[in-house]
């Protein structure tokens, strides 16, 4: 079994695993072995603190739901959950996970740039800096508009993104190598050309059933923006207000906060 690593590694590796698409079945066992439940506890706790309290069962859409771990957490917390993801491979795993947990969760395959067929919801979440994978601020604004249209009146949208400190100071030059009995990974991160953008280069060696190792290369590009940019895009999408927090806590960001959390209301 792959040993669990330090919390920071798990925190960042989760974001990268969520973006692995067609080849994800190869990495499914690796993903579940590496991930740490503490991350989902933190996302769940933050959500429960900032979503309106109600006796009625509210509909929640989880964008970029991946393999459904967070969707199951939300369902267990009492929400009527729909998971939404671009990867059919991930959603197959999510469906099995929900069934195993005896949770009734709907899963939809699609791109969050188009939520026209997703239905309407009281709450929408988008965690693990999935917004940072949009190509530019136009696409970020388009996602915000799609979310706004999918929300019921007074609905709440919660998402997190990398801070500019994270992309500009923490990630560039980052290197991590993992070696285990049945898995190895090389991970290097570089500064990209656009402001506050980075490139992750990953090489996986995964042991197959016959004992041989197959190589898989991944390149992931992420980009974030100043808080003011997110503010303007949320306002242009129609949101009437938002609150800003940092690093899973109910506190304002500092210059060295690594992750920003936005709680926006329609």
Residue pairs with C-beta under 8 A, 6 or more apart in sequence:
1 33
1 181
2 30
2 33
2 34
2 178
2 180
2 181
2 182
2 183
3 180
4 10
4 33
4 34
4 36
5 13
5 34
5 178
7 36
7 38
9 176
10 34
10 35
10 36
10 38
10 39
11 39
13 34
13 35
13 187
14 35
14 39
14 128
15 128
15 129
15 130
15 132
15 222
16 187
16 200
16 202
16 218
16 220
17 27
17 31
17 34
17 35
17 66
18 64
18 66
18 90
18 128
18 130
19 130
19 133
19 218
19 220
20 27
20 87
20 218
21 86
21 87
21 89
21 90
22 87
22 89
23 89
23 216
24 31
24 87
24 89
24 90
24 93
25 89
26 204
26 206
26 214
26 216
27 204
27 206
27 216
28 67
28 89
28 93
30 183
30 204
30 206
31 67
32 67
35 69
40 69
40 70
40 73
42 248
43 70
43 73
43 125
43 127
43 248
44 70
44 73
44 74
44 77
45 248
46 158
46 245
46 248
46 261
47 74
47 125
47 158
48 77
49 250
50 156
50 158
50 243
50 263
51 58
51 123
51 156
51 158
52 156
57 78
57 79
57 80
58 79
58 80
58 122
58 123
59 79
59 80
59 82
59 119
59 120
59 121
59 122
59 123
59 152
60 74
60 79
60 80
60 81
60 82
60 121
60 122
60 123
60 124
60 125
61 81
61 82
61 84
61 115
61 118
61 119
61 121
61 123
61 124
61 125
61 150
62 70
62 71
62 74
62 81
62 82
62 83
62 84
62 124
62 125
62 126
62 127
63 84
63 85
63 112
63 124
63 125
63 126
63 130
63 147
63 159
64 84
64 85
64 86
64 112
64 126
64 127
64 128
64 130
65 71
65 83
65 84
65 85
65 90
65 91
65 94
65 107
66 85
66 87
66 90
66 94
66 128
67 90
67 93
67 94
67 97
68 83
68 90
68 91
68 93
68 94
68 95
68 97
68 98
68 105
68 107
69 97
70 125
70 127
71 81
71 83
71 94
71 98
71 103
71 105
71 107
72 97
72 98
72 101
72 103
72 105
74 81
74 125
75 81
75 98
75 101
75 103
75 104
75 105
76 101
76 103
79 123
81 103
81 105
81 106
82 105
82 106
82 107
82 108
82 118
82 119
82 121
83 91
83 94
83 105
83 106
83 107
83 108
84 107
84 108
84 110
84 112
84 115
84 118
85 91
85 94
85 107
85 108
85 109
85 110
86 109
86 110
86 111
86 112
87 109
88 109
91 107
91 109
94 105
94 107
95 107
98 104
98 105
98 107
108 117
108 118
110 117
110 118
112 126
112 130
112 143
112 146
112 147
113 134
113 139
113 142
113 143
113 146
114 146
115 146
115 147
115 149
115 150
116 146
116 149
118 150
119 150
120 150
120 151
120 152
121 150
121 151
121 152
121 155
122 151
122 152
122 155
122 156
123 151
123 155
123 156
123 157
123 158
124 147
124 150
124 151
124 155
124 156
124 157
124 158
125 157
125 158
125 159
126 143
126 147
126 157
126 158
126 159
126 160
127 158
127 159
127 160
128 160
129 160
129 161
129 162
129 222
129 224
129 259
130 159
131 140
131 143
131 159
131 160
131 161
132 161
132 162
132 222
132 223
132 224
133 220
133 221
133 222
134 140
134 143
134 223
135 223
136 223
137 225
137 229
137 233
140 225
140 230
140 233
141 233
141 236
141 237
144 157
144 233
144 234
144 236
144 237
144 239
145 236
145 237
145 238
147 157
147 237
148 157
148 237
148 238
148 239
148 266
151 157
151 266
152 266
153 266
154 265
154 266
155 265
155 266
156 263
156 264
156 265
156 266
157 239
157 262
157 263
157 264
157 265
157 266
158 261
158 262
158 263
158 264
159 261
159 262
160 259
160 260
160 261
160 262
161 224
161 225
161 230
161 259
161 260
161 262
162 171
162 196
162 222
162 224
162 258
162 259
162 260
163 224
163 246
163 253
163 257
163 258
163 259
163 260
164 196
164 224
164 225
164 226
165 255
165 256
165 257
165 258
166 224
166 258
166 259
167 196
167 197
167 198
167 222
167 223
167 224
168 191
168 196
170 258
171 189
171 191
171 198
172 189
172 190
172 191
172 198
173 189
173 190
174 187
174 188
174 189
175 187
175 188
175 189
176 185
176 187
176 188
177 184
177 185
177 186
177 187
178 184
178 185
178 187
181 207
182 206
182 207
183 204
183 205
183 206
183 207
184 204
184 205
184 213
185 202
185 203
185 204
185 205
186 202
186 203
187 200
187 201
187 202
188 200
188 201
189 198
189 199
189 200
189 201
190 198
190 199
190 201
191 197
191 198
191 199
192 198
192 199
192 221
192 223
194 223
196 223
196 224
196 225
196 226
197 221
197 222
197 223
197 224
198 221
198 222
198 223
199 219
199 220
199 221
200 218
200 219
200 220
200 221
200 222
201 217
201 218
201 219
202 217
202 218
202 219
202 220
203 215
203 216
203 217
203 218
204 215
204 216
204 217
204 218
205 213
205 214
205 215
205 216
206 213
206 214
206 216
207 213
208 214
227 244
227 253
227 260
230 260
230 262
231 242
234 242
234 262
234 264
238 266
239 264
239 265
239 266
240 265
240 266
241 264
241 265
242 262
242 263
242 264
242 265
243 262
243 263
244 252
244 253
244 260
244 261
244 262
244 263
245 251
245 252
245 253
245 260
245 261
245 263
246 252
246 253
246 254
246 257
246 258
246 259
246 260
246 261
247 257
247 258
247 259
248 259
248 261
253 260
